[in-house]
């Protein structure tokens, strides 16, 4: 089997797992395989012989008519509502290679086509009531697109536009508001990775979501509940439910369990930092499902700060990943050993250790691997490491470390690859950075990881971001982040690298709260500590 054939097969396996009917015939699969390799578009059947479907799709067209931004926002809103309002798994997003976006809802088991139509009709009425360009599949009875016809799955080459339809991360959707496709064949491995993190909707969740939609749109309740409600209407109002008791269904009922976990299990939902003042400013630390950005001039200590946070997280049982596009794995480990032993890292890296120091370093390495090493992963990332790979790690980490939020560091954000060629090669740096930050935010939301993305700034960060030479890029990042940290020198540079440099770490954006923490940075040891000011108090100030 050639490498290209293997890639095609991996993607075909994911398409079958999520979207195709269980009894999809061999000729249909062969046609789909040819499509993935650039051949004529295939149209796998949407319904089986019993009139059942296992794939629901919502399409919004109009990109070529200037409606791309509005339709992109509408579909992203719908994707979020499916998770937050209806408690459904994350849907698949795609662009169709012509003029629109699609959202795909795979089912674990086929359902009658009438139930699928009802679900989609209610979904449109609840969330997309005023958009005429909506296309539902399966659509109304008699619709030429369904049920007798098939459905065109991405990725595939659209003959009329010469653009490819592709699956995309939700955060990258705005990048396609002017052109709904890519002009180069997609990376099939990346497409397979995007789909590998998705799960089909179990039957019970589908029925529960259908009931919620009926109630939301029609106010409908089952007959037995209606009788009970009529009896209650003639009696006094019932008392409020006791603490912990499930209330009557409402708009937030679908996320009650998630809200209760956030209230009662903060240790699992928050990754504390090694700096008490910063942890306090962040209301306990880096929160699961949130994106934090760390901005600093070059060589200011971003990676050292992130490495401290990763080591602290791993030592406390949180899975931690460093995806470094510039830093080698050995450099991170050497820095960790230098911190522990207060040894100059250059001596460790250069093999300039005295015999007694070699023994100390070996013991420190064993201790590091036995503690932090149980939960810490260090990637020497390259162009092949993108969003899909990070998401796959985060999901696996959640399963392996049950109840502990992962901490994922991207260093630096501008070198992260989205897997979408048109975006990764985009000439507008601010646009690309904003889209990457939005995609990282979606990654955090979808996987439950706390994501810390490092981003260099072109000059001093004092003053209003509007005044910066790269202020437009910084503003693009601010728009996507849940929290923004700014690291910069708080005084003259130290005379030598073994003398601590005073740094100021500012919380520039976080739920309306700002503040500052002073840090001492020993460059030789790759070490940082929260500075003590006055009577031994940490250097913490809140604005």
N, C-alpha and C positions, 0 to 999 in steps of 0.2 A: 504494500500500500504506500503510495507516494505521500509526501507531506501535504500537498494540496488536497488530495483525496481524504486524508485523515482529518484535516480541518473542516472540510465540507461535511464529513460524517458526524463530527462532534456537534456542529450546528444543527444538522438534520435531526440528531437525537434529541436536542433541546426543543426543537419545533414539534416533534412528535410527542414529547413528554407533556408539553403545555397546551398545544393548540389543535392537533389533529384528532380525528375520531379514532377510537381504539382499533377499529377494523379497517383502517385506511388501506386501500388496495396497493399492490406493488407498482402498477403503472403510475399511480398518483404520486407515490414516493419518488419514483424515478424522474418524473417531470419536475418535481420540486427540487431534486438534486441538480438537474440541468439548469434550473433557474438560478440557483445559488452560484453557479459557475459562469453566469452571464448569459444564459440561454433565454428562450421565450418564457414569459411569465406563466406559471402554473396556477390552477384554480382548484385547490383541494375542496372536497365537498364539505359543506357546513352542517348538513343534516344527515342522519343515518336512515336506515330503512324503516324504523319505527317513528320517524318524525321527531327525533330528539337532536339537540345540539349540545356541544361542550365548549363553545367559544362565542363570546359576546364582544361586539366591537362598537365603539363610538367614534365617528369621524367628523372632523371640522375642516371644511375647505375654505378657500378664499385667499390663500397666501399671495397668489399672483394678482389678486385684485386689491391689494393693499390692506387686507383684513388680517394679516398674519399675527400682528401683535395682540389684537383683541382675542382672536381664536386661540392663540397660544395660552394667554392668561386664563381663558375660560376652561381649557382642558386641564391645565395644571391645577386649577381650583377644584375641578371634578375629581382628579386623581387624589388630591388631599382629602376631599370629603369622603371618598370611598374608604379610606383608612380611618379617619377620625370620627365620622358620623355613623358609618355602617360596619366598622370593625372588620373590613375585608383585607386580604393581603394586598401588597403593592401590585398595581397593574403594570403592564408593559406599554411604553410609549414608542411611537415611531413617526417618521415623516414618510409620505407616500411616493416621493419621487416626482410628483406632479404639482400639487398646489395645496396640500393639506397635512394635517396631523391626524393620527389615530391613537386610540387608547384601547388596549386589548385586555379582556377579562376571561382568563381560562378557567374552566370548571373541572374539578376532580372527577366528576361523573356527569354524563349527559343528562339534560333535563328536557321535558317536552317543549317544543318550539313556542307554544302559547305562553308558557311561564317565562321563557326568555324574552319574548316580545313585551310581555307585561312589565317585566323588570326594567327593560330599556326605556319603555315609554314613560314609566314613573320616574326613572332617573332623569330623563330629559325634562319632564315637567317640573321636577324639584330643583334642578341645578342649571339647566340650559333653556329656560322657557322662552327667551326672546331671540334666539339665534336661529335664523332660517336655514343656515348651511349645514345643519346637523344631519349626518347619515348614520342610521342604526342598522346593525346586522346581527341577528336577523331582523328585517324590517317588517312592516305591516304585511298582512296576507296579500298576495298578488304583486308584491314588490319584485321588480325584475331581478334585483340582486339576490334575493332569497325567497323561499328556501331552496328552490330547485338548483340555483346556480351555486358556484363556489365562492371562495374568498381568496383574495390575493395577499399572501403573507410577505412581509419583508424578510430578508433583503432581496431586492430584485431590480433589474435595469428597466426603466420606463422608456419604451421605444420612442415616444413622441418628444420627450424632453432630454433624453440622453443622461438623465439623472438617476441615481440609485435610491431606492427606498431603503431605509435602515432603521433599526431599533436604536433609541437614544436614551441616555440618562435624562431624567426630567429636568435637571438643572441646566442642560444644554439646549432645551427646546427654544428659548428666545433667539439662539443663534441661527435658527432656520425660519425666522419670521419673514424674510425676504425671498428665500429660495428653499423649497421644501425637499431637499435632497442633497446628495453629494455627487461630485462629478468624477470620482475615482472609485474603483471597486472597494468595498469595505473590507476591513480586517475580519475574517470569519471567526478567528479565535476570540476577538474582542466581542463580537456579536454573541457568540456562545456564552462568554462570561457574563454578559449583561443578563441573559436569560437564565443562567444557572442559579442566580440569586433569587429568582421569583418562584412562587408556589401557587398552584391552582387553588381555587376556592372550594373548600369542603362542602358537601351537601347541606349540613346543618347550618353553616354560616350563610349559605345562599338563601335558604328559607327564612332565616332570621332577618337578613337584610331586606328581603322582599316584604316581609311583614312591616318592617320599619318604614319602608318607602310607602306602603299603602297607608299607614297611619299618618305619615308626614303630608302626603298629597291629598288623601281623601278623608283623613280622620277616622279610618275604618278600624274596628276592633272585632275580634271573634264574637260570635253570637252569645256564648255563655258569659263572656266578660261584659257584653252590653247589658244583659239582664241584671248582672250584679251591680253594674254602674247605675241602672235605673233605680234599684232598691236603695242604693246609697244616697241617691239624690234626694230621697224623701226623709232621710235621717240627718242627724247632725253631722257636721264635717268630721272626718276621722282625725285622730291625733297625728302629729308629725311622727314619721318613722324614727325608731330608736337609732342611736349611733351604730353604724355598721350594718343596719338593715337596709336591703335593697328597696329603693323607692319605685313608684310607678314609672314606666318607660317615658323617656323624654329625650330632647335633643342630645343630651350628654350621656344617656344611658349606655351607649356603646363603648364609651371610654372610661366608665366608672372604675373598672378594675385597674386600668392604667393610672388613673388619678390617685386611687388608694395606695398603689405601690409607691408612687412618688411621695406621698405623705408619710408613709410608715417605714420605708426602707431607703432612707437617704444614703446609707453607706454603700448600697449597691448602685444607686443612681448617680453618685457624685464621686469624682476622682480627686482626692485632696492633693494639694501641692506641698512641696517641702518647705515653703515659706509661709509662716503663719499669717502674716499680714496680707499676702495675696490671697490665701485661702479664705480669709475673712471678707475681703472685698468681693470675692466671687460667690459669696453666700455658701461656702463649704467646699468649693473647688470647681473643676471642670465638670459640667453636667452632661450626662448621657443625652445623645440626640442633639447636641448643640455644636456650632462651629465657632471657634475662637481664632483670631488672627493675631500674630505677633509681628509687629513692624519695627524695623530698626535699620540704621545705616550699616553698611558693610563692616564686618569685623567688630561689631558692637557686643557680641556675646549671645546672639539668638540661639545658636546650636547648643552652647553650654547650658543655657537656661532650659531649653527643651530636654536636654539629656538628664538634667537634674530631675525634672518632672517625670520623665519616663522611668528612671531608676526608682524613684519614690513610689510611683504607681505599682511597678512590678513587685517591689519589696512588700507592698501591702496587698498583694493578691489580685491586682487588676491586670488583665492581659494588656501588653503595651507593644506597639509597633513603631519603629522608626523607619520611614521610607525616605532615604537620603539619596538625592541625585548628584551630590557633589562630595559627600563625605564617605570614606571607606569604613567598613565594619571595624577593622583593627583600630582606626583612629578613635572611634567611639569607646571601644573597650579600654584602650590606653588612657583615654581621658578619665574614665571611671576609676581605673586603678590609681592614677595620679591624684585624684581627689581623695581617695581613701587614705593614701600614704603620705600626702603632701610632698610628693616627688615631682620634679620637673618632668612633664610629659615628654619633652624632647629627649631626655636621657633614656626613657623607656623605649620610645620609637627608634632611637638610634643605636640601641644595644650598648649604651655607655654606663651600665650599672656595675657598681661594686659587687663582689660576691655575696656580701650580706644583704644587699638590696635585691639581688636575684631571688634569694630565699623569701624575702618579704613579698615581692611581687607575685611569686608563685602561690604563696598562701592566700594573698588577697584575690588572685584570680579564681582559686578554688572556692573561696567564700562567695565571690560574686556570682559564679555559675550556680552554686548551690542555692542561693537566695533569689536575687534578681533574675538570674538566668532561667528560672522555672517558668517565668511569665513574660519574658522579654524577647522580642523578635527584632533583628536588625537586618534591613534589606539594603543592599547596594543597588538602588533602583536605576533603571535605564529607560530608554524610550518604549520598551515593551511593557513596563509597569505603569498601568493607568488606573482609572477610577474603578473599573470592574474588578481588577485584582485586589484593590484595597477593600472594596465592599465584600468580596469573598472571604478575605482574611477576617474582617470584623464579624461576619456572621458565624464563621467557624469558631472564633474566639468566644463569642457569646455562648455557644453550645458547650465548649470545653471548660469555661469558667462560669458556671451557672450562677446568676445573681450578681455578677461583678461587671461593671461597665468597662468596656475597652477604652484605652487612650491611644489615639492614632496621630502621629506627627508626620506632616509632609514638609520636607525641607529641600529646596524652597518651592513655594507654590508656583512661580512662573514656569518651572521646568516640568510640572506635572503634565501628563498626557491624558487627554480626554478620550482618545480612541476615535474621534471624529476628525478626519483629515482637514476638512474645511475650517474647523475652529483652531486646531493645533497650528495651522499655518497662517492664521488670520493676521493681517498687517497692523491692525489697531490693537496695541498692547492693552489699553484700558478695557476695551470690549472683551478681549480674551481673558484677562484677569478676572473681570467681573463674572463672566460665564463660568470660569473654573471655580471661583469661590461659591457661586450659586450651586454648582454641581457637588462641591464638598459639603455644603449645607444639606442637600438632598441625601447625600451618602450618610451623614450623621443621623438624619431623621429616619432613614430607611433601615439602618442597621443597629441603632441604639448606641453607637460609639460617640465618645467625645473626641472631636477632631481639632487639632491645633496645627494651623498652617502658618509657616514662616515666610515672610516676604520682605526682601530688602527695600529700603527707601533710598532715593538718590542723594539725599542731603540731610542736614539737621532737621529734626522733627519738632522743634519748638515753634509755637505760633499756630495760626489757623491753617488747616490743610489746604485751603484755597490758595495760600501763598506759596505752596511748595512747587518746585519745578515739575514734579510728577504728581501734582495734586489731583489731576483727573483720574489717575490710576488708583490713588488712595481712596478717593470718593467712591469709585466703583466697588472697592473692597468693603468699605463701610456699609454699603447698601445690602450686602449679603450676610454680614457677620452677626452672630448673637453677642459677641464680645470682642473688643479690640484692645490689645495691649501694645504699648509703645515703650521701647527700651532705648535709652540714650545716656550718654555720659552726664554726670552731675558735677563735674569739676575737671581740672586739668588732668591729662593722661599721666599715669604713674611713671616714675623715672625708670623702673625696670619691671619686668613681668612677674617678679616674685613679690612685689608690693601691691596691695589691693587698690583697685580703681573703684571709686564711688560711682554707682549707676543709679538712675531713677527709672523705675518701672511704673508707668502710668496706666491706669485703667481708663481708656478714653471713651469707651462705649460699653454699657452693660446694664440693661433695664433702667436706664435713666440715672444710674449711679456712677460716679467717678471717684478716683482717689489715686494715691501714689504710695509706692513702697520703695525704700532705699535699700540697695544691695551693694555688697562689697564683692568685687570680682578679682580673683587671683588668676591671671591669664596663664601663668606657668603651670598651675595645677588644674586648670579647667574647672575651677571651683567657684561657687557663689554662696554667700550667706546673707541673710537679712541683716542689715546694719543696725547696730544699737546706737541710739541717740539719747542724750540726757541721762537719766537714772536707769540705764540698762533697758530702756524701752525700745521696742522694735521701731524702725523708721517707717511708720505707717501714718498716712494723713488721708482724711476723707474730705472731698469737696462737697 
